[in-house]
């Protein structure tokens, strides 16, 4: 406490390390809890829901016959079974006020038949739809498109034609929300929903089930599943929320890994800072500690006193770092939730891993950082220490040998990986990253060896004044301490540089890929809003071909098939020569100009993986489970 500035600065090093690592873990958990809470709200009013086990792979909902609703309603424990027609696969599109289709990026557009309003929904303006050309929309759609109640809303539906509907009302949700999960909802009459969302005149897409009071949802769910068989999927509201949360969490996994990566780098940098800080502190206190030795204190007492101080500093700094980390993680969650709209409310989650990490950095790393300097200080003879502040000249031979070996090993591995002499495919990528890691560690270990000559070289340029000369001599006096400081800075610069190069290289690689492999001038595709493959009317191809200025057109039909138990995507086209030309494909062997109904062509990599050559016959299973044996 007699040296408050030194105490504060050493504590800040520990606080920063604990803050960054705990903040990353809190942000990770809080985002997961926020997503889970959002989907729990979405399905809060759903007891049980019945849907087809297999969804339509080409867009549009799969039908549920009307008689299935009666079957579900007859199950014991079911109070009410309501058939619904709804679709969120992107089959319904909104035409903006400028006459162009609004791109369906981000929030999905959901079409559904009108049902009586119940919490959390609330009718904010207008009335329910009574005619087949009337719709009610949620406030999120009005905010995004600029349409108002009473205006005409042009939609492109399952028939691929633009149809205008009158907006007769708008709905919101409790808590002042304009949507539940960022979606844009359009509510039709039942007949209009069937006509515009599906092709079945007397069917539904899902069945919402209300159970009788006091019944066990699991038992009713299992009874419905037993009644319907494996053609239908029966889930409780909790099941649906968990499923959606898992799907959304998968999308967040990459971001979470990135956060944890930043946290790990922050931890490494913090370790260097803490070690360096305590090395300097103990070195500054050598005379003080030597005086204790002269008064009769033993080596163990000297070491114990330093470690006790480190424990107190680590404990207090770890607690402060944890508090700051929780605040930082929550602020990040609020920022990301706000970008998703008012439908996502930030939730705070503090996992035990964040607490353990903060205290581990605070107490564990701090005590380990202070241990070696404390031991070294306790070994200094009292008389020698009283004569000299500290003995800072230490050999770096071991660092030279170990660092040199690591650099040589990593460099050799990198050369072999880049020249494809070490590993192949994913193994080559792993060996490259492993070699870079060894080089990185070797550079850190070797830094004390080059610190003194580099400082002398830089100092010759910079030390033109007395402060500069003092700085040069101080930096070269203890190469190991200088190396630790430089290593911490090197890691930070490496991180910033690596992230910048990663994103710029990815952008350049994608641009180069399309520049070299895609010679088509225009691509016409459906908007992918779910797992279903977007489709369009085949007549559109002929219309495009008749346009002035069009040289060639190739339509592509995408399907999934299975070969030897492995799934692949297959393309069918009406202009094979044009497609291969516009995609930049080259023919390695055989011919791909004229195909019969049972002919296929494989990319060379796929053929190599399957062990196939031109002339072989292979059995394939399409998603419709029709087994075919194409000719070579």
Secondary structure, 3 states (H helix, E strand, C coil): CCCHHHHHHHHHHHHHHHHHHHHHHHHHHHHHHHHHHHHHHHCCCCCEEEEECCCCCCCCCCCEEHHHHHHHHCCCCEEEEEEECEECCCCCEEECCCCCECCCCCCCEEEEECCCCCCCEEEEEECCCCCCCEEEEEHHHHHHHCCCCCCEEEEECCCCCEEEEEEEEEEEECCCECCCCCCEEEEECHHHHHHHHCCCCCEECEEEEEECCCCCHHHHHHHHHHHHCCCEEEEEHHHHHHHHHHHHHHHHHHHHHHHHHHHHHHHHHHHHHHHHHHHHHHHHCHHHHHHHHHCCCCHHHHHHHHHHHHHHHHHHHHHHHHHHHHHHHHHHHHHHHHHCCCCCCCCCCCCHHHHHHHHHHHHHHHHHHHHHHHHHHHHCCHHHHHHCCCCCCCCCHHHHHHHHHHHHHHHHHHHHHHCCCCCCCHHHHHHHHHHHHHHHHHHHHHHHHHHHHHHHHHHHHHCCCHHHHHHHHHHHHCHHHHHHHHHHHHHHHHHHHHHHHHHHHHHHHHHHHHHHHCCCCCCCCCCCCCCCCCCCCCHHHHHHHCCCCCCCCCCEEEEEEEECCEEEEEEEECCHHHHHHHCCCCCCCCCCCCCCCCECCCCHHHHHHHCCCCCCCEEEEECCCCEEEEEC
